[in-house]
Amino acid sequence: MKSPAKPLFALICAVTLAASASLMVVAPAQANEAAAPAKVDPAKGATISGQVCGACHTADGSRGTPANPILQGQHPAYLVKQLTEFKSGKRDNAIMKGFASGLSEEDMKNVAAFYASKQAKPGFAKNKDLVVLGEKIYRGGIADRNIPACAGCHSPTGAGIPAQYPRVAGQHADYTESQLKNFRDGVRKNSAQMTGVAAKMNDREIKAVADYIAGLY
């Protein structure tokens, strides 16, 4: 009479292998589920804006103090990038570092989505004498100094390119001027491309471009 040990052993092995295979299928599925990013929530972003950002940028990121940027309609990926770099110190600003340090990545994405959902109001150029020069530089650059046209990256309308270059249309001229000077003078260091462009521009050219950009829409 044959012993039932071998068939029983084979059955146990088969069950064990089946269970292992099942776990191998379930585990990656659970891992993928856990790794799925949370959906952005502009409503939560609105709360953050009101509690954290509103004092300087207004509650909805609209046309506040000219020294601070308008955030309405800005590409969310760009806003997240800037907040991340304020937090890490790559973009040096003590005030913004303080605020950004209290935000999680999810918070940043939510508040960026909130500002991006708003439509920025039109701006306007103020200096008629400079705006012609500003348009010339923005659309055609300055060939003899190898300064590229701003429109090449920020588009002819100033709308920018999502996830690559920010929207600049309608931005406060004072803010744009200060940032171009910061790039030129090495104060702002989080864009080698902009540092290279601004380094070749004088104060009058920077002011002209900033004023022209303010009137784009």
C-alpha positions as CSV (number, residue, x, y, z in Angstrom):
1,M,0.0,0.0,0.0
2,K,1.4,3.4,-1.0
3,S,1.9,6.1,1.6
4,P,-0.3,9.2,1.2
5,A,2.6,11.4,2.4
6,K,3.8,12.4,-1.1
7,P,0.3,13.4,-2.5
8,L,-0.4,15.4,0.7
9,F,3.0,17.1,0.4
10,A,2.3,18.0,-3.2
11,L,-1.1,19.4,-2.3
12,I,0.4,21.6,0.4
13,C,3.0,22.9,-2.0
14,A,0.4,23.7,-4.6
15,V,-1.7,25.7,-2.1
16,T,1.3,27.6,-0.8
17,L,2.4,28.5,-4.4
18,A,-1.2,29.7,-5.2
19,A,-1.3,31.8,-2.1
20,S,2.1,33.4,-2.9
21,A,1.0,34.2,-6.4
22,S,-2.1,35.8,-5.1
23,L,-0.1,37.9,-2.7
24,M,2.2,39.0,-5.5
25,V,-0.8,40.2,-7.5
26,V,-2.4,42.0,-4.6
27,A,0.8,43.7,-3.2
28,P,1.6,45.7,-6.3
29,A,-2.0,46.8,-6.6
30,Q,-2.0,48.0,-3.0
31,A,1.4,49.7,-3.6
32,N,0.0,51.5,-6.6
33,E,-3.1,52.5,-4.7
34,A,-1.0,53.9,-1.9
35,A,1.3,55.8,-4.3
36,A,-1.6,57.5,-6.1
37,P,-1.3,61.2,-5.6
38,A,-4.1,63.1,-3.9
39,K,-6.3,65.2,-6.1
40,V,-5.8,68.9,-5.9
41,D,-8.5,70.7,-4.0
42,P,-8.9,74.4,-4.9
43,A,-11.3,74.9,-2.0
44,K,-8.6,73.9,0.5
45,G,-6.3,76.2,-1.5
46,A,-8.7,79.1,-1.0
47,T,-8.6,78.5,2.8
48,I,-4.8,78.5,2.7
49,S,-4.8,81.7,0.6
50,G,-7.1,83.4,3.1
51,Q,-5.1,82.3,6.2
52,V,-1.5,82.5,4.9
53,C,-1.1,84.4,1.6
54,G,-3.8,87.0,1.7
55,A,-2.0,89.7,3.6
56,C,0.5,90.3,0.8
57,H,-1.2,88.8,-2.3
58,T,-4.9,89.5,-1.4
59,A,-7.2,86.6,-0.7
60,D,-7.6,85.7,-4.3
61,G,-4.2,86.6,-5.7
62,S,-5.4,89.7,-7.6
63,R,-4.0,93.2,-8.1
64,G,-2.5,94.0,-4.6
65,T,0.6,95.9,-3.8
66,P,2.7,96.5,-6.9
67,A,5.8,95.2,-5.1
68,N,4.2,91.7,-4.8
69,P,3.3,89.5,-7.8
70,I,-0.2,88.9,-9.1
71,L,-0.9,85.2,-8.7
72,Q,-4.3,84.9,-10.5
73,G,-4.1,82.8,-13.7
74,Q,-0.5,81.7,-13.0
75,H,0.5,78.2,-14.1
76,P,0.1,75.9,-11.0
77,A,3.3,74.0,-11.7
78,Y,5.2,77.2,-11.7
79,L,3.7,78.3,-8.4
80,V,4.5,75.0,-6.8
81,K,8.0,75.2,-8.1
82,Q,8.5,78.7,-6.6
83,L,7.0,77.7,-3.2
84,T,9.2,74.6,-3.1
85,E,12.3,76.7,-3.8
86,F,11.4,79.3,-1.2
87,K,11.0,76.5,1.3
88,S,14.3,74.9,0.4
89,G,16.2,78.2,0.2
90,K,17.0,77.9,-3.5
91,R,15.0,81.1,-4.0
92,D,16.2,83.3,-1.2
93,N,13.5,85.4,0.5
94,A,13.2,85.3,4.2
95,I,9.5,86.3,4.3
96,M,8.4,83.7,1.7
97,K,10.6,81.0,3.3
98,G,8.8,81.5,6.6
99,F,5.4,81.1,4.9
100,A,6.4,78.3,2.5
101,S,8.1,76.3,5.3
102,G,4.7,75.7,6.9
103,L,3.2,74.3,3.7
104,S,3.2,70.6,2.7
105,E,3.5,69.6,-0.9
106,E,-0.2,69.0,-1.0
107,D,-0.9,72.4,0.5
108,M,1.3,74.0,-2.3
109,K,-0.6,72.1,-5.0
110,N,-4.0,73.1,-3.5
111,V,-3.2,76.8,-3.2
112,A,-1.6,76.9,-6.7
113,A,-4.7,75.3,-8.1
114,F,-6.8,77.9,-6.4
115,Y,-4.9,80.8,-7.9
116,A,-4.7,79.1,-11.3
117,S,-8.5,78.9,-11.4
118,K,-8.9,82.7,-11.2
119,Q,-8.8,84.9,-14.3
120,A,-6.3,87.8,-13.9
121,K,-7.6,91.3,-14.5
122,P,-6.0,93.3,-17.3
123,G,-3.1,95.6,-16.5
124,F,-1.7,98.6,-18.3
125,A,1.5,100.2,-19.3
126,K,2.3,103.6,-17.7
127,N,5.2,105.0,-19.7
128,K,4.5,105.8,-23.3
129,D,8.1,106.7,-24.1
130,L,9.4,103.4,-22.8
131,V,6.7,101.1,-24.0
132,V,7.8,101.2,-27.6
133,L,11.3,100.1,-26.6
134,G,9.8,97.5,-24.3
135,E,7.7,96.0,-27.1
136,K,10.8,95.9,-29.4
137,I,12.8,93.9,-26.8
138,Y,9.9,91.7,-25.8
139,R,9.1,90.7,-29.4
140,G,12.5,90.8,-31.0
141,G,15.2,90.9,-28.4
142,I,18.5,92.8,-28.8
143,A,20.5,91.2,-31.5
144,D,23.8,92.9,-31.0
145,R,24.0,91.7,-27.4
146,N,22.5,88.3,-28.1
147,I,19.5,89.1,-25.9
148,P,16.6,86.7,-27.0
149,A,13.0,87.9,-27.4
150,C,11.0,87.4,-24.2
151,A,8.1,86.2,-26.4
152,G,10.2,83.1,-27.4
153,C,9.6,81.6,-23.9
154,H,6.7,83.7,-22.5
155,S,4.7,83.7,-25.7
156,P,3.7,86.9,-27.7
157,T,0.7,87.4,-25.4
158,G,2.7,86.8,-22.2
159,A,0.7,83.7,-21.4
160,G,3.9,81.6,-20.9
161,I,4.2,77.9,-21.4
162,P,2.6,75.7,-18.7
163,A,5.1,73.8,-16.5
164,Q,8.0,75.6,-18.2
165,Y,7.7,79.4,-18.3
166,P,5.4,81.6,-16.2
167,R,2.6,83.8,-17.3
168,V,3.8,87.4,-17.2
169,A,1.0,89.2,-19.0
170,G,-0.5,92.0,-16.8
171,Q,2.0,91.5,-14.1
172,H,2.9,94.6,-11.9
173,A,5.7,96.5,-13.7
174,D,7.3,97.2,-10.3
175,Y,7.5,93.5,-9.5
176,T,8.8,92.5,-12.9
177,E,11.4,95.2,-12.9
178,S,12.6,94.2,-9.4
179,Q,12.8,90.5,-10.4
180,L,14.8,91.2,-13.6
181,K,17.2,93.3,-11.5
182,N,17.5,90.6,-8.9
183,F,18.3,88.1,-11.6
184,R,20.9,90.4,-13.1
185,D,22.5,91.3,-9.8
186,G,22.6,87.7,-8.6
187,V,20.1,88.2,-5.8
188,R,17.7,85.7,-7.4
189,K,19.5,82.5,-8.4
190,N,16.8,80.0,-9.2
191,S,16.9,80.4,-13.0
192,A,20.2,80.4,-14.8
193,Q,18.4,81.2,-18.1
194,M,16.9,84.4,-16.7
195,T,20.2,85.4,-15.0
196,G,21.9,85.1,-18.4
197,V,19.3,87.3,-20.1
198,A,19.0,90.0,-17.4
199,A,22.8,90.2,-17.1
200,K,22.9,91.9,-20.5
201,M,20.2,94.4,-19.9
202,N,20.5,98.0,-18.5
203,D,18.1,99.7,-16.1
204,R,16.2,101.5,-18.9
205,E,15.7,98.3,-20.9
206,I,14.5,96.4,-17.9
207,K,12.1,99.2,-17.0
208,A,10.8,99.3,-20.6
209,V,10.2,95.6,-20.8
210,A,8.5,95.5,-17.4
211,D,6.2,98.3,-18.4
212,Y,5.3,96.7,-21.7
213,I,4.5,93.4,-20.0
214,A,2.2,95.1,-17.6
215,G,-0.1,96.0,-20.5
216,L,-0.1,92.6,-22.1
217,Y,-3.3,90.5,-21.8
